[in-house]
Amino acid sequence: MSSSAALNTNKIAFFSTQAYDKTFFNKYNKDFDFQLEFFETQLNPQTVSLIENASIVCVFVNDIINATVIEQLAEKKVKIIALRCAGFNNVDLEAAKKYNIKVCRVPAYSPQAVAEHAMAMILTLNRKTHKAYNRVREQNFSLNGLLGFDLFGKTIGIIGTGNIGKAFAKIALGFGCKVLAYDIIENDEMVKDGVSFVTLDEIFKSSDIISLHCPLNNQTKHIINKKSIDLMKEHVMIINTSRGGLIETACVIEGLKQGKIGYLGIDVYEQEEKLFFRDLSEDIIQDDDIQRLMSFPNVLVTAHQAFFTNEALTQIALITFNNIKSLLTTGEIENKAALLV
Ligand code: NAD
């Protein structure tokens, strides 16, 4: 179809599409009947030209939706940018406003999926089940090197107590942990459940395990840095399932080398857009920081999979389609948190 063909207000161009995106979005489109076009490539200034006659684009965590891309989207008469994720640090909202393009997201699809993955990372790093799995397969039944600690009674510090942080706090309380939390807004319901809201410094000083659940923004960028690591307990465990930019990678590598950081679990990484969601098993990886991180025996890296459950993908598809339908018919979305611009 040529770019001069009539604009299709029912057509959605998907970027960064994986096989599972196609499966879930095709399955739930039966109730909506949008025209779907899937691109495997990331949306960025070089790939925006792929869009032909679609008035809606659907993007994910590592697509680049900066002012340059938005200007080109406006030229192509794109009216809606639908994020199929919760975080929106990769979108220039001011530019979208300037060009009158609506931006929506999926504020909460399965907070439990991410919270449960954070706990899975803690349990793996602590009890070393990944090592035990490989060891037993080679008929090595020794326990040396697998020593863990009881989670019961330990102090877990949560930074960011929104949908995911709240779900994670419930899990941590269920394990019998003492739960400390820091957020710009305190949550009374969580206090009733037994969570203590404290200062950020107190989180750093008193936690055996720190789990990050705040968004990435100007206030939270590199919230884990040399100064905060210096405040932490010896052998602290740090878990990041939120956004890579919350951690200043070089400082964490130094903390691991010195033994100050005892364990690190990351599902997100500052430079992840060049790595994650791809099979690079035949490539020479140029990113020395991720290679160094992966070389530590006490570091667990998963490739942005915390959201990846059946329930979450179902909700992502349904909420994204409903957001778009609602914007096309009323210009609004009932759930105010879903509409960013
Ligand atoms: P949310 O908006 O419900 O909660 C975020 C919380 O962070 C809010 O309570 C907010 O007040 C708090 N916050 C904002 N600024 C803060 C600051 N400076 N210091 C401390 N707290 C602050 O979001 P959510 O659904 O709980 O998601 C949290 C983050 O998790 C998202 O921003 C996203 O980046 C990430 N996420 C990751 C995955 C994954 O697969 N790894 C999936 C979904 C979301």
Residues whose N, C-alpha, C, O or C-beta is under 5 A from the ligand:
A	BS01	NAD	A86 G87 P107 V114 I159 G160 T161 G162 N163 I164 G165 Y182 D183 I184 I185 H213 C214 P215 L216 Q219 T220 T241 S242 R243 D267 H304 Q305 A306 F307
